[in-house]
């Protein structure tokens, strides 16, 4: 697994439970998975990629519709007389300059580009949705690996503590037995 891209909230949940002395049994795997899936930035990122793909599909659907644009220019202008080579300007007389235009474009034949654009957008939604499922599965796997790893480490810690106490008792009994045998041999 790629530990450099792990969800740090998931990691912090494990170590926070350890630091504040909350036993791991108090936090269930379901709670951890719910927290990881609802707070993961990586999952939110792939969900946004799905929304981008949906927007591109809406854009592809809109490409077959007619597009219209209008332009209106209004400005003050001084009086000018003459032609392009000889003109006179009257700066004391001003008036409005109005100019407008309307452009409507209807795609008649796009040589298959619009239908392919729509098909590509549909496939991108499917691909991004599958990537989101893969990311969710990776996050669940990572959380489970960490959860069960923590449980195994805690169990090993208890086992080592039991072994240490067993060995201390065995050493004390052996030392007592050796002392008793020395006392008996010294008495004889």
C-alpha positions as CSV (number, residue, x, y, z in Angstrom):
1,X,0.0,0.0,0.0
2,X,1.0,3.6,-0.6
3,X,1.4,4.9,3.0
4,X,2.4,8.3,1.8
5,X,-1.1,9.0,0.6
6,X,-3.0,7.6,3.6
7,X,-5.8,9.5,5.1
8,X,-4.2,11.2,8.0
9,X,-7.5,11.6,9.9
10,X,-7.7,7.8,10.0
11,X,-4.1,7.6,11.4
12,X,-4.8,10.3,13.9
13,X,-7.9,8.4,15.1
14,X,-5.8,5.4,16.1
15,X,-3.1,7.3,17.8
16,X,-5.5,9.7,19.5
17,X,-7.3,6.8,21.0
18,X,-4.0,5.5,22.3
19,X,-2.9,8.9,23.6
20,X,-6.1,9.6,25.5
21,X,-6.2,6.1,26.9
22,X,-9.4,5.1,25.1
23,X,-9.3,1.4,24.6
24,X,-9.5,0.4,21.0
25,X,-12.5,-1.8,21.8
26,X,-14.4,1.4,22.6
27,X,-14.0,2.5,18.9
28,X,-15.6,0.0,16.5
29,X,-14.4,-0.7,13.0
30,X,-17.7,0.6,11.7
31,X,-17.2,4.0,13.4
32,X,-13.8,4.2,12.0
33,X,-14.9,3.3,8.5
34,X,-17.8,5.8,8.7
35,X,-15.5,8.5,9.8
36,X,-12.9,7.8,7.1
37,X,-15.5,7.7,4.3
38,X,-17.2,10.9,5.4
39,X,-14.1,12.9,6.1
40,X,-11.7,11.7,3.4
41,X,-10.3,14.5,1.2
42,X,-9.3,12.0,-1.4
43,X,-12.9,10.7,-1.7
44,X,-14.2,14.2,-1.8
45,X,-11.7,14.9,-4.6
46,X,-12.9,12.0,-6.8
47,X,-16.5,13.0,-6.1
48,X,-15.7,16.5,-7.5
49,X,-14.1,14.8,-10.5
50,X,-17.5,13.1,-11.1
51,X,-19.3,16.4,-10.9
52,X,-16.8,17.9,-13.4
53,X,-17.6,15.1,-15.8
54,X,-21.3,15.7,-15.4
55,X,-20.8,19.3,-16.2
56,X,-19.0,18.4,-19.3
57,X,-21.9,16.2,-20.3
58,X,-24.3,19.1,-19.8
59,X,-21.9,21.2,-21.9
60,X,-22.0,18.5,-24.7
61,X,-25.8,18.5,-24.6
62,X,-25.9,22.3,-24.9
63,X,-23.6,22.2,-27.9
64,X,-26.4,21.1,-30.2
65,X,-28.6,24.0,-29.2
66,X,-28.5,27.4,-31.1
67,X,-26.2,30.0,-29.5
68,X,-27.0,33.7,-29.7
69,X,-25.0,36.7,-28.7
70,X,-25.9,40.4,-28.8
71,X,-23.6,43.4,-28.7
72,X,-24.6,46.9,-28.0
73,X,-22.2,49.8,-27.9
74,X,-23.2,53.3,-26.6
75,X,-20.7,56.1,-26.2
76,X,-20.6,59.9,-26.4
77,X,-18.9,61.3,-29.6
78,X,-18.1,64.7,-31.0
79,X,-19.4,65.9,-34.4
80,X,-17.2,65.0,-37.3
81,X,-17.6,65.9,-41.1
82,X,-15.7,64.9,-44.1
83,X,-14.3,61.7,-45.5
84,X,-11.4,59.5,-44.5
85,X,-8.7,61.8,-45.9
86,X,-10.2,65.2,-45.1
87,X,-12.2,65.7,-42.0
88,X,-13.2,68.4,-39.5
89,X,-14.0,67.9,-35.9
90,X,-16.4,70.1,-33.9
91,X,-15.5,69.5,-30.3
92,X,-18.3,71.8,-29.0
93,X,-21.1,69.6,-30.4
94,X,-21.5,66.2,-28.9
95,X,-24.0,63.4,-29.5
96,X,-24.5,59.7,-28.8
97,X,-22.9,56.8,-30.8
98,X,-25.1,53.8,-30.9
99,X,-24.2,50.5,-32.5
100,X,-25.6,47.1,-32.1
101,X,-25.5,43.6,-33.5
102,X,-27.1,40.2,-33.0
103,X,-25.5,36.9,-33.9
104,X,-27.3,33.5,-33.9
105,X,-25.4,30.3,-34.6
106,X,-27.1,26.9,-35.1
107,X,-24.9,23.9,-35.7
108,X,-26.2,22.2,-38.8
109,X,-23.6,19.5,-39.4
110,X,-20.7,18.9,-37.0
111,X,-19.1,15.9,-38.8
112,X,-19.9,13.7,-35.8
113,X,-18.0,15.9,-33.4
114,X,-20.9,16.7,-31.1
115,X,-22.1,13.1,-30.8
116,X,-18.6,12.0,-30.0
117,X,-18.2,14.8,-27.5
118,X,-21.4,13.6,-25.8
119,X,-20.2,9.9,-25.9
120,X,-16.8,10.8,-24.4
121,X,-18.5,12.8,-21.6
122,X,-20.8,9.9,-20.8
123,X,-17.8,7.5,-20.6
124,X,-15.9,9.9,-18.5
125,X,-18.7,9.9,-15.9
126,X,-18.5,6.1,-15.8
127,X,-14.7,6.1,-15.5
128,X,-14.7,8.8,-12.7
129,X,-17.4,6.8,-10.9
130,X,-15.3,3.7,-11.0
131,X,-12.3,5.6,-9.8
132,X,-14.4,6.8,-6.9
133,X,-15.3,3.3,-6.0
134,X,-11.6,2.2,-6.2
135,X,-10.6,5.1,-3.9
136,X,-13.4,4.2,-1.4
137,X,-12.2,0.6,-1.4
138,X,-8.5,1.7,-0.9
139,X,-9.5,3.9,2.0
140,X,-11.5,1.0,3.6
141,X,-8.6,-1.4,3.1
142,X,-6.2,1.1,4.6
143,X,-8.4,1.7,7.6
144,X,-9.0,-2.0,8.2
145,X,-5.2,-2.7,7.9
146,X,-4.5,-0.1,10.5
147,X,-7.4,-1.2,12.8
148,X,-6.4,-4.8,12.8
149,X,-2.7,-3.9,13.0
150,X,-3.5,-1.9,16.1
151,X,-5.5,-4.7,17.6
152,X,-2.7,-7.2,16.9
153,X,-0.1,-4.8,18.4
154,X,-2.3,-4.3,21.5
155,X,-2.7,-8.1,21.8
156,X,1.0,-8.6,21.4
157,X,1.6,-6.0,24.1
158,X,-0.7,-7.9,26.5
159,X,1.0,-11.2,25.6
160,X,4.5,-9.7,26.2
161,X,3.3,-8.3,29.6
162,X,1.9,-11.8,30.5
163,X,5.1,-13.5,29.4
164,X,7.2,-11.0,31.5
165,X,5.1,-11.6,34.5
166,X,5.3,-15.4,33.9
167,X,9.0,-15.3,33.5
168,X,9.4,-13.2,36.7
169,X,7.4,-15.7,38.6
170,X,9.5,-18.6,37.1
171,X,12.7,-16.8,38.0
172,X,11.5,-16.1,41.6
173,X,10.5,-19.8,42.0
174,X,13.8,-21.0,40.5
175,X,15.8,-18.7,42.8
176,X,13.7,-19.8,45.8
177,X,14.2,-23.4,44.8
178,X,18.0,-22.9,44.5
179,X,18.1,-21.1,47.8
180,X,16.1,-23.9,49.5
181,X,18.4,-26.5,48.0
182,X,21.5,-24.6,49.2
183,X,20.0,-24.4,52.6
184,X,19.3,-28.1,52.7
185,X,22.8,-28.9,51.4
186,X,24.4,-26.5,53.9
187,X,22.4,-28.1,56.8
188,X,23.6,-31.7,55.8
